[in-house]
Amino acid sequence: MHKETGWDQIDTGAKQFYVDHVSDGYTKRGDFYINPKGEEVFAYTRRNFWDRNTSSLSFSKAAFGSKTKLGFIMAHDLGHSTLNLYPSLLNLRYDKTTTGYESSRIPGTGSPGISVDHAAIWGLENDFMIKNGLKSLPGVFDNSIRMQGIFNTYILNNVTYKQLYEKIKHLSVKIK
C-alpha cells in the first residue's frame, strides 16, 4: 500500500510496528485495545524519547477489518509518530501546568477540547477520505455535518493546526 507512494522515502519516525500487543497501561478486550481512560481504540502510538523521538505503533486485530480501515488507522498513527520527531514543536503541542504538561487544545471545540495533534491528524484523515472517495468510514471516522462544522469553524484556520498539519499532510495515501 505504501511502497508505491514512496514509503521507504518518508521519514515517519515509526521504528517498531506491533499487532495485538499491549503496553503502557493499555489492555485488550476482544479485538480492540482499551486505553487508560477505558475507551476502545484501534491502535496507539508510543513515543521513544530515548531513541531520537521515534515511535512504536501498536495495532489491534480490529484495525485489520479492511485495507481501507487499516490504511486510515495507519495514517492516523503515523501522524502521531511523525509529529513526535519534531522537538521544536513541543511548545505548540503541550501546555505547562502546575502538575506537568497537557496537550494543547483548540479553543471552541468543547470540553476538554480537541488537541492540536488530533486536529492536525483530523486534517490528514479528511485528506485520506477525499483521496479514497469516501463519504464515511462507520465506526472509525465521524464525518457528520456537526463534526465538519467544528473542523471548518474552529480548526481549519487555527495557526497551530496549520503548522502541525504541514508536517504530516504527505502521509495521506490512496488505497489500491
N, C-alpha and C positions, 0 to 999 in steps of 0.2 A: 504494500500500500504506500509506503513512504519512499521506497527505493527510487521510483521514477521521478519523485519530486525532489530528489537530492538529499534524502535523509542523512546520508553519510557526510554531507557537507554542512549540515545545520548543527550548530553548537547549542544544544538544549540544556546541557548540564545534567542530563539524565545519565547516571552511571550504572545503576542496577535496576532491573525490572523483576518484579516478583508476581506470582499468581497464587492466590489462595494462601497468602502468608500474612500473619498478623504480628504487629509490634507497636510500641509506643502508645499503649492504652487502648488500642483497637481490639475488638473481638469479632467473632463470626456468628452470624445467625442465618442458617440456611446458606444461600449462595451470596449473601451480602456481608459487608463489613459493618460493624456498629462502631461509630466514632465515640470519643469520650463523653459527648453530650447525649448519647443514647440514640442517635439518628442513623438510619440505614444509609450507607454510601456505597458507590460502585468501586471507588478507588481512593487512594490517598497518596500524598507526596510527603516525604520526609527529607528535610534539609540536612546535609552532611557538612556542618560548619568546619570540621577539621580536615575536610578534603576539598579545598578550594570552592566551597559553597555548591558543590554538586548535589544531586538529589537521588534518592531511591524512590521508585514508584511501585506501588503495590496495587494489583488489580484483582478484584473479587471474581468469582466464577460468573456472577450476574453481568459483569461488564462484557462478556463474550456472547451475549444474546444474538447479535448480528454484527456483521463487519461495519455497518454504519454506526451502530451504537458504540462499538469498540473504538472506531476512529474518532467519534465525538468525545468520548471519555479520555482517550489518549491526548487529544488536542488540549483538553481542559488541564490535565495533569502536567503535560509538557509546558503549558503556560506557567504553571507554578514553578516548575524546575528552571525554566529559562529566567524568570524574574529573580529567582534565588541567586543567579550568577552575578548579579549587579549590586555589590555592596554600596555603591554610590546612590542607589535608590532607597536605601533603608529609611532615610529621614522622610521620604514621601510615603512609604508603606506602613510605617509604625509611628504611634504617638507615645511619648514618655508619660507615664502616670506615676502616682506615688508608690504603686506596688510593682512597677516594671514597665513593660511595653505592651500596647494593644494595637491591633490592626487599625489603621486609619480608615475612616468611614466617609462615604459620600453623603453630604447634607441633603435632607429631604427624602431619603429612601427608607424611612421608617425607623423602628427601634428594634434592635440596636443599629440598624442601617446596613447597607451593603459595603463590604470592604473595598478599598480601591483595587486590590488584587483581583477580587471577584468581578468587579466592574470591568476591568481590562479584559479578563477572561470571557466575560459576557460578550464583549465586542468580538472576540475571537470565535466564540460559539455562534454568534449571528452570522459571521462570515462563512463558517462551516455550513450552516443551514442553507444559505444562499447558494454557495458553490455546488451543493449537492441537491438543489432543487426541492428542499424540504420545507413544508409549512409547519410541521410539528414533529416532535420525537417524544411520544407519550411516555410518561414515567421517567423521562430523562431531562427534558428541556421544556420549561414553561414559557411558551411563546404567545401567551394570551395578550389581548389588547391592553389589559391593565398593566402587565409587565413591560410591554413595549412602550407604553406611555411613561412609565417610570424611567426606562432607559433613555428615551428621547428627551424627556423634560429635565432630568437631574444628572444624568451620567454623560451623555454624548458630548456635551460642551465643557465638561469639567477638565480643567488644565491638567490635574494629576492623572486622571483617566487617560488622557491623550498621551502623556509621557510614557506610561506603563504599556499602553496598547501598542505604541510604536515598537517596543522591544519584542513583542510576541506575535504581531499580526501575520508574520510569514509562516506561522505554524499551521494555518488552516489548509486542508488538503481536500481534493475531490476524490471520493471513493470510487474505485473501478470495480 
